Amino acid sequence: MGGMAAASAIHLIRRGIAANKLGLLREAEDVVKIMMQRNISPDVVTYTTLIDGYSLVGQIDKVRKLLDSIPGMGFKPSIISYSSLINRYCKKGKIAEAFSFLHIMEEQGVNSNITTYSILIHGLCKDEKVEIARDVFNSLPRKGLQPDVQLYTVIIGSLCQEGHVEEAKCLLQEMKKSGCASNSTTYNVCIQGVLKRKLLVEAKTLLDEIYRRGFSPDATSASMLLDHLQDKGLR
């Protein structure tokens, strides 16, 4: 009986998500309530799917209420569930909501990992909140988390685009010291960032280094370099 009820609730939720209809999600929540009235405990999959559904239709308050009610059920959403929610709000540019879910997650004893913070930092950089992204990035060692090459590349590229070239260079050095080797992508995002700011001297310095490291400019970097040389009449 419990399995059938849970399956029914999940079916309604998925229909609601597919149709983007709040009414179907409310019906699914009613099924969950009936389950509880009959002493049939919904499992974490049912709750997680319902939370996912409400988040997709933008019902943030509903998501928060469900998250708050979950500890009383004897289980909690997984780190994957929270990371998925945080990713969704970051993609929509709703950074404040993403941070609120991070705080809820930590309050409920779900430990964040490097993936969670990578999602937040990507979202902040995309939203041009580079200073906040930098602060979050700098807090990672205190949390016992080590940035990987992809995360370093994101923050370094964003710093270059904002004109903070010296700070980006310092991060490149920090990467080496931490044993995280920069790659071709790291240098190319640097070059593209400084070229967008028309910092040609810095671009040349990075270009020299990219060749010293045995890398090559990618198609985007090469095209941007040629455009700038043409503008200067040096092509």
Secondary structure, 3 states (H helix, E strand, C coil): CHHHHHHHHHHHHHHHHHHCCHHHHHHHHHHHHHHHHCCCCCCHHHHHHHHHHHHHCCCHHHHHHHHHHHHHHCCCCCHHHHHHHHHHHHHCCCHHHHHHHHHHHHHCCCCCCHHHHHHHHHHHHHCCCHHHHHHHHHHCHHHCCCCCHHHHHHHHHHHHHCCCHHHHHHHHHHHHHHCCCCCHHHHHHHHHHHHHCCCHHHHHHHHHHHHHCCCCCCHHHHHHHHHHHHHCCCC
